[in-house]
Amino acid sequence: KLLRHGPKGQEKPGLLDAKGQVRDLSALIPDITPATLAPAALAALRALDLNALPVLPQGRLAVPWTGMSKFVAIGLNYADHAAESGVPVPSEPILFSKATTCINGPSDDIVVPRSSTKTDWEVELGVVIGTKAQYVAKDRALDHVAGYCVINDVSERDFQLKKGAS
């Protein structure tokens, strides 16, 4: 499980071993970037002897990788969410993008708009695309997935539902 750790602006690459210990990768790679998420780079990381890597003390976990170019989300992706929003279940996925500036580490503060009245959150499954995927056949889609992560999707519902923005 790849991760980045350390104070904001000074994050270093690491990984979580089977014992739940954070191991330092900074002597081997400068950071976890899209290049690190490519199949060959992931294979090289899988081949490492994790016991040879230094164990780090617990500290701030950061955004798991840096340099992401897009954050694409799927709205109303389950029937209960559509019902609670008072809208019909869509016949096709509703795709929208979020600014990459919304991405924080798991314990970092979030920025809430001053006029926020209905800040809400949902836990989502994040799918990390490791290699370019364009016009991919359905049976080859998972070839482009580098991994998965947990997303805490924060939204201002009043803005979304009454003002038409997210």
Order of alpha helices (4+ residues) and beta strands (2+ residues): beta-beta-beta-alpha-beta-alpha-beta-beta-beta-alpha
